[in-house]
Amino acid sequence: MKCTLVGCPGEYEQRYIVYVVRHKDEVIVLDHVPAEVCSVCGDVLLSPETVQQIERLLRALPQPVRTAPVYEFA
């Protein structure tokens, strides 16, 4: 599918991304999230099913697989 951003000639490709969200004052990182990513500008589209799965994960907040340090930009 052609990129939806005006003037971008790119095409969306199926990829897996790292999705970062702030939830209840915590930074949550989700790895291997399926997405459509523009080959030129990098615009990201998530399917409704993927968004629903992310929302379910955020409600349940299972035990993290890994942890990572978070640094403040000062």
N, C-alpha and C positions, 0 to 999 in steps of 0.2 A: 504494500500500500504506500502511496506517495505521502511524504511528510505534509502535515497539516499547517505548518508554519508558513506564512506568506513569504514567498521569494526563495524558499529552500528547495533545491532540486532533489533532495535525498529521498530514500525509500526506507520504510520501517523494516527492521529485521528482528527475528525472535532471538532474544539473548536472556541471560540471567544477570541480575544486578544486585548490588548491595543497597538496601533501602534503610534510611536512617530517619527516625521520627522521635520527637520529644513527647513522652506520655507520662502524665502524673509526675512531672518534674524529674523524670529519668530519661536518659538517652537510650533508645532501643535500636539495635542494629540487627536487621534481618538479612541474612545472606542467601544467595541462590533464589532470588525472587524472579519469576518469569515476567518478562516485559517485552514490549515492542520498542526498539531504540532506533532512531534515525541514524543512518550511516554517515550523514554529513554534519548535522548540527547537534546530534546527541539528544534531541527531544525524546522524552520517555512517555509511553502510554501503558497504563495498567488495565487489564480487563476487569470488568465488574466482579468476576469470580475471584480474582486475585485480591482485589480490594476487600471483599467480604472475608476472605481467609485471613488477611492482615488484621482486620477488625476483630475476628474471633481470637486470634493469637493475643492481641492486646488486652482483650477482656480476661482471658485465662492466665496470661503471663506464666507460661511454663518455665521450669528451671532452665537457665541459659546453658547452651552447649559450651561456650567459652566466655571469658570476660576480657575487657580491654580497658586501658587507662583512658581517661577523658581529661583533656587539658583545657583551661580557660584562656581565651584570647584577651590579653590585658593591654 
